[in-house]
Amino acid sequence: MSKPNSERERHRQSLHERRAEIAPWNVSDQAEVRELLTRYAYAIDFNEPEVLASCFAADAVVEVLGLPAEAGHAAKGHGHEQLIRMMAQGYAGNQGHSRHWVLPVLIEREGDGARAVTYLTVIRPGEYPATGILLTGVYRDRLTRTDDGWRIAHRTFHADPQPEHAGRTPTDVLVDRFDRTATP
């Protein structure tokens, strides 16, 4: 099998094609990683900087791509201090009026570490009509095992549409129907 040229190509390869590359993976490791990704979402939503920092390796990198500049979210952070500043900046703007839903999660073991791909849906909680979906996107994480358990070593978030879909016009009848009814 040929080596993929990019991170995205690697994620596109089917599990079947990659089975030989994937190290044995136990259920408790998978559960710990899922809990870690959920803990991150709660930390963001409830302004818990210490919990947020505990989700990341000390030298972790986070990249936020595809958001409009006026959203005010930092594009890149490195290390706990910068990541906490990024979180504080986001929370200052939404004041707890968002919820990060992280499902489904695809976790694959890779050598001594792991990779995870997770869909993100950010909703505006509340009662209709002051509720709805604010944002969707994809987290792509590289995880490392530390003395304290699994931690995110590198996280890239890209808001939808994903780069490979930008500029394409969907032809699916259901997407078209939604687009026509959602446009004012």
Buried (B, 14 or more C-beta within 10 A) or exposed (E): EEEBEEEEEBBEEEEEEBEEEBEEBEEEBBEBBBEBBBBBBBBBBEBBBEBBBBBBBEEBBBBBEBBEEEEEBBEEBEBBEBBBEBBEBBBEEBEEBBBBBBEEBEBBBBEEBBBBBBBBBBBBEEEEEEEEEBBBBBBBBBBBBEEEEBBBBBBBBBBBBBEEEEEEEEEEEEEEEEEEEEEE
